[in-house]
Structure formats: structure tokens, C-alpha cells
Amino acid sequence: MSKILSGLKPHGVIALRTKSGDGEGIFPTVEGVPVYYCYWKVEELKSVLEQSGFKEVNVYQEGPKHIVAIARK
């Protein structure tokens, strides 16, 4: 996250949507191509963003499978 933060302009905003849950790993897709997934919980993602130096961090659950995060540099 610190690399993302350093790449943003002053007061720049990051918005991301990720899967919620526990764990991480490489999983096959329908097309058979392996994809790396890292699952998050709202509190964990918020903490990582704040500890990385992001401000105005807003992280929330979107439905049963996804988390949305919006934060400012």
C-alpha cells in the first residue's frame, strides 16, 4: 500500500473493491488461468490503509462477497 500511496498526487484518492473473507492463495479461474487472491475483512483493510499513511479512510462491506475502500493521500 505504501507504493500506491507514494504514486498518488497530493490529496489523490484511491478506490478499490476486493473480495471479503479470510486467506490468500492462487486459485484457478473458469478459463483455467491461475489468479492470486487475497481476501480481506473490513477492519483489516482499514487498518492497513491507515497504517500505510492514507487519510479519510472509508471501508465498508458491499453485499456478502465484496469490500469497498476509498481513501485519500
MIGU-746581 format. One record per atom (N, C-alpha, C): residue number from 1; atom name; x, y, z. Coordinates in Angstrom, 2 decimals. Example, Ala and Ser with C-alpha at 12.3 -4.5 7.8 and 13.67 -1.06 7.14 Angstrom:
<atoms>
- pos,site,u,v,w
- 1,N,13.19,-5.69,7.80
- 1,CA,12.30,-4.50,7.80
- 1,C,13.20,-3.30,7.80
- 2,N,12.85,-2.25,7.08
- 2,CA,13.67,-1.06,7.14
- 2,C,12.90,0.03,7.87
</atoms>
This chain:
<atoms>
- pos,site,u,v,w
- 1,N,0.81,-1.19,0.00
- 1,CA,0.00,0.00,0.00
- 1,C,0.86,1.26,0.00
- 2,N,2.03,1.19,0.61
- 2,CA,2.88,2.37,0.65
- 2,C,3.35,2.76,-0.75
- 3,N,3.53,1.79,-1.65
- 3,CA,3.92,2.11,-3.03
- 3,C,2.77,2.81,-3.76
- 4,N,1.55,2.39,-3.49
- 4,CA,0.39,3.06,-4.08
- 4,C,0.31,4.48,-3.56
- 5,N,0.48,4.64,-2.26
- 5,CA,0.43,5.97,-1.64
- 5,C,1.47,6.90,-2.25
- 6,N,2.69,6.40,-2.43
- 6,CA,3.75,7.26,-2.97
- 6,C,3.49,7.64,-4.43
- 7,N,2.73,6.84,-5.15
- 7,CA,2.42,7.14,-6.54
- 7,C,1.27,8.11,-6.75
- 8,N,0.53,8.39,-5.70
- 8,CA,-0.59,9.32,-5.81
- 8,C,-0.13,10.76,-5.72
- 9,N,-0.82,11.64,-6.42
- 9,CA,-0.57,13.07,-6.29
- 9,C,-1.04,13.53,-4.92
- 10,N,-0.58,14.69,-4.45
- 10,CA,-1.08,15.20,-3.16
- 10,C,-2.61,15.24,-3.16
- 11,N,-3.20,14.75,-2.12
- 11,CA,-4.65,14.68,-1.92
- 11,C,-5.32,13.72,-2.91
- 12,N,-4.53,12.89,-3.59
- 12,CA,-5.09,11.90,-4.53
- 12,C,-5.95,10.89,-3.80
- 13,N,-6.83,10.24,-4.54
- 13,CA,-7.79,9.29,-3.95
- 13,C,-7.58,7.91,-4.55
- 14,N,-7.66,6.89,-3.71
- 14,CA,-7.65,5.51,-4.16
- 14,C,-9.03,4.93,-3.88
- 15,N,-9.53,4.18,-4.82
- 15,CA,-10.79,3.45,-4.63
- 15,C,-10.55,2.02,-5.09
- 16,N,-10.91,1.07,-4.26
- 16,CA,-10.74,-0.32,-4.65
- 16,C,-11.89,-1.17,-4.16
- 17,N,-12.08,-2.27,-4.84
- 17,CA,-13.11,-3.25,-4.48
- 17,C,-12.44,-4.61,-4.47
- 18,N,-12.59,-5.33,-3.38
- 18,CA,-11.92,-6.61,-3.23
- 18,C,-12.86,-7.64,-2.62
- 19,N,-12.47,-8.87,-2.67
- 19,CA,-13.31,-9.93,-2.08
- 19,C,-13.14,-9.95,-0.57
- 20,N,-14.22,-10.24,0.11
- 20,CA,-14.15,-10.33,1.57
- 20,C,-13.99,-11.78,1.98
- 21,N,-13.34,-11.98,3.11
- 21,CA,-13.13,-13.33,3.61
- 21,C,-11.80,-13.45,4.30
- 22,N,-11.31,-14.68,4.40
- 22,CA,-10.03,-14.97,5.05
- 22,C,-9.11,-15.70,4.08
- 23,N,-7.83,-15.42,4.20
- 23,CA,-6.83,-16.18,3.47
- 23,C,-6.40,-15.54,2.16
- 24,N,-5.47,-16.23,1.53
- 24,CA,-4.96,-15.81,0.25
- 24,C,-4.39,-17.03,-0.46
- 25,N,-4.20,-16.90,-1.76
- 25,CA,-3.61,-18.01,-2.49
- 25,C,-3.87,-17.89,-3.98
- 26,N,-3.37,-18.86,-4.71
- 26,CA,-3.55,-18.90,-6.16
- 26,C,-4.66,-19.91,-6.45
- 27,N,-5.66,-19.44,-7.20
- 27,CA,-6.83,-20.26,-7.50
- 27,C,-7.07,-20.27,-9.00
- 28,N,-7.54,-21.40,-9.54
- 28,CA,-7.84,-21.45,-10.97
- 28,C,-9.13,-20.71,-11.29
- 29,N,-9.19,-20.12,-12.46
- 29,CA,-10.41,-19.47,-12.92
- 29,C,-11.17,-20.42,-13.83
- 30,N,-12.33,-20.00,-14.27
- 30,CA,-13.13,-20.80,-15.20
- 30,C,-12.32,-21.07,-16.47
- 31,N,-11.53,-20.10,-16.90
- 31,CA,-10.73,-20.23,-18.11
- 31,C,-9.49,-21.10,-17.88
- 32,N,-9.24,-21.51,-16.63
- 32,CA,-8.08,-22.34,-16.32
- 32,C,-6.81,-21.55,-16.03
- 33,N,-6.90,-20.24,-16.00
- 33,CA,-5.74,-19.39,-15.73
- 33,C,-5.64,-19.16,-14.22
- 34,N,-4.50,-19.46,-13.60
- 34,CA,-4.39,-19.23,-12.16
- 34,C,-4.36,-17.74,-11.83
- 35,N,-5.06,-17.38,-10.77
- 35,CA,-5.16,-15.99,-10.32
- 35,C,-4.87,-15.94,-8.82
- 36,N,-4.08,-14.94,-8.41
- 36,CA,-3.80,-14.75,-6.99
- 36,C,-4.94,-13.94,-6.37
- 37,N,-5.48,-14.42,-5.26
- 37,CA,-6.50,-13.70,-4.50
- 37,C,-6.02,-13.49,-3.07
- 38,N,-6.34,-12.32,-2.54
- 38,CA,-6.11,-12.02,-1.13
- 38,C,-7.44,-11.52,-0.59
- 39,N,-8.00,-12.27,0.33
- 39,CA,-9.30,-11.92,0.91
- 39,C,-9.08,-11.03,2.13
- 40,N,-10.01,-10.10,2.37
- 40,CA,-9.89,-9.12,3.44
- 40,C,-11.15,-9.08,4.30
- 41,N,-10.97,-8.58,5.51
- 41,CA,-12.08,-8.20,6.37
- 41,C,-12.05,-6.67,6.45
- 42,N,-13.19,-6.05,6.67
- 42,CA,-13.29,-4.60,6.69
- 42,C,-12.26,-3.98,7.64
- 43,N,-12.20,-4.48,8.86
- 43,CA,-11.31,-3.90,9.87
- 43,C,-9.85,-4.04,9.47
- 44,N,-9.49,-5.19,8.88
- 44,CA,-8.10,-5.42,8.48
- 44,C,-7.68,-4.46,7.37
- 45,N,-8.50,-4.32,6.35
- 45,CA,-8.17,-3.45,5.23
- 45,C,-8.08,-1.99,5.68
- 46,N,-9.01,-1.58,6.53
- 46,CA,-8.98,-0.21,7.05
- 46,C,-7.70,0.04,7.82
- 47,N,-7.31,-0.90,8.65
- 47,CA,-6.08,-0.76,9.44
- 47,C,-4.85,-0.68,8.54
- 48,N,-4.77,-1.51,7.52
- 48,CA,-3.61,-1.49,6.61
- 48,C,-3.53,-0.16,5.87
- 49,N,-4.65,0.35,5.40
- 49,CA,-4.65,1.65,4.71
- 49,C,-4.22,2.77,5.64
- 50,N,-4.74,2.79,6.86
- 50,CA,-4.38,3.84,7.81
- 50,C,-2.91,3.75,8.20
- 51,N,-2.41,2.54,8.45
- 51,CA,-1.01,2.36,8.83
- 51,C,-0.06,2.70,7.69
- 52,N,-0.56,2.63,6.45
- 52,CA,0.25,2.97,5.29
- 52,C,0.31,4.48,5.05
- 53,N,-0.51,5.25,5.79
- 53,CA,-0.46,6.70,5.69
- 53,C,-1.65,7.33,4.99
- 54,N,-2.64,6.52,4.59
- 54,CA,-3.83,7.09,3.95
- 54,C,-4.68,7.81,4.99
- 55,N,-5.38,8.85,4.54
- 55,CA,-6.28,9.64,5.39
- 55,C,-7.71,9.47,4.89
- 56,N,-8.65,9.90,5.68
- 56,CA,-10.07,9.85,5.30
- 56,C,-10.43,8.46,4.75
- 57,N,-10.04,7.44,5.48
- 57,CA,-10.24,6.05,5.06
- 57,C,-11.69,5.63,5.32
- 58,N,-12.36,5.16,4.27
- 58,CA,-13.73,4.66,4.39
- 58,C,-13.77,3.27,3.77
- 59,N,-14.02,2.26,4.59
- 59,CA,-14.06,0.87,4.13
- 59,C,-15.39,0.28,4.58
- 60,N,-16.09,-0.37,3.65
- 60,CA,-17.39,-0.94,4.01
- 60,C,-17.68,-2.21,3.20
- 61,N,-18.53,-3.03,3.79
- 61,CA,-18.97,-4.27,3.15
- 61,C,-19.98,-3.94,2.07
- 62,N,-19.80,-4.52,0.88
- 62,CA,-20.74,-4.35,-0.22
- 62,C,-21.30,-5.72,-0.57
- 63,N,-22.47,-6.02,-0.04
- 63,CA,-23.03,-7.35,-0.25
- 63,C,-22.25,-8.39,0.53
- 64,N,-22.54,-9.66,0.32
- 64,CA,-21.89,-10.70,1.11
- 64,C,-20.46,-11.04,0.68
- 65,N,-20.04,-10.63,-0.52
- 65,CA,-18.76,-11.10,-1.04
- 65,C,-17.70,-10.04,-1.28
- 66,N,-18.02,-8.75,-1.14
- 66,CA,-17.06,-7.73,-1.51
- 66,C,-16.91,-6.64,-0.45
- 67,N,-15.75,-5.99,-0.49
- 67,CA,-15.44,-4.85,0.36
- 67,C,-15.01,-3.71,-0.55
- 68,N,-15.45,-2.51,-0.23
- 68,CA,-15.07,-1.30,-0.98
- 68,C,-14.26,-0.42,-0.03
- 69,N,-13.18,0.16,-0.56
- 69,CA,-12.35,1.07,0.21
- 69,C,-12.09,2.33,-0.60
- 70,N,-12.22,3.47,0.06
- 70,CA,-11.91,4.76,-0.55
- 70,C,-11.07,5.52,0.48
- 71,N,-9.93,6.03,0.03
- 71,CA,-9.04,6.74,0.95
- 71,C,-8.30,7.84,0.20
- 72,N,-7.83,8.82,0.94
- 72,CA,-7.12,9.97,0.37
- 72,C,-5.69,10.00,0.88
- 73,N,-4.80,10.48,0.02
- 73,CA,-3.39,10.64,0.40
- 73,C,-3.25,11.77,1.38
</atoms>
